[in-house]
Amino acid sequence: MKRLALGLAILVVGAAVLSPAIAYLGLDPMPGDIAWSRGDLHLTIPVAYSLCASGGLALLYYFLKG
């Protein structure tokens, strides 16, 4: 149970850390992303891309760790 909680925590923290970098790339929003507009301000939080990138990096770390 602790390993599952640790894995989920790594995904959430990794997504939060990777979100600004992925937003900088200017990719089109995926379903699950949060988009907000008011006047001239447009804000998109790439939740789906961040979770995918975080999951991929977590798997890469898991397999390289041995």
C-alpha positions in Angstrom: 0.0 0.0 0.0 2.9 2.4 0.8 4.4 1.8 -2.7 1.1 2.7 -4.4 0.8 5.9 -2.3 4.5 6.8 -3.1 3.9 6.2 -6.8 0.8 8.4 -6.8 2.7 11.1 -4.9 5.5 11.0 -7.4 3.1 11.3 -10.3 1.3 14.3 -8.7 4.5 16.2 -7.7 6.1 15.4 -11.1 3.0 16.8 -12.9 3.1 19.9 -10.9 6.8 20.4 -11.6 6.6 19.6 -15.3 3.4 21.7 -15.9 5.2 25.1 -16.6 7.7 23.4 -19.0 5.0 21.7 -21.0 2.9 24.9 -21.1 5.9 26.7 -22.5 6.0 24.3 -25.5 2.6 25.6 -26.6 1.0 22.2 -27.4 -2.7 22.0 -28.2 -4.8 21.2 -25.1 -5.8 17.6 -24.5 -9.0 16.4 -23.0 -8.5 16.8 -19.2 -6.5 20.0 -19.4 -7.9 23.1 -17.6 -8.5 26.1 -19.9 -9.6 29.4 -18.5 -10.2 32.7 -20.4 -11.3 36.1 -19.3 -10.9 39.1 -21.6 -7.3 39.1 -22.9 -6.1 36.6 -20.4 -5.9 32.9 -21.5 -4.6 30.4 -19.1 -4.2 26.7 -19.8 -3.0 24.2 -17.3 -1.7 21.0 -19.1 -2.8 18.4 -16.6 -2.9 15.5 -19.1 0.5 16.2 -20.7 2.1 16.7 -17.3 0.7 13.4 -15.9 1.9 11.5 -19.0 5.4 13.1 -18.8 5.6 12.4 -15.1 4.5 8.8 -15.5 7.0 8.3 -18.3 9.8 9.7 -16.2 8.8 7.6 -13.2 8.8 4.5 -15.3 12.2 5.4 -16.7 13.6 5.9 -13.2 12.0 2.6 -12.1 13.6 0.6 -14.9 17.0 2.3 -14.7 17.1 1.9 -11.0 17.1 -1.8 -11.4 
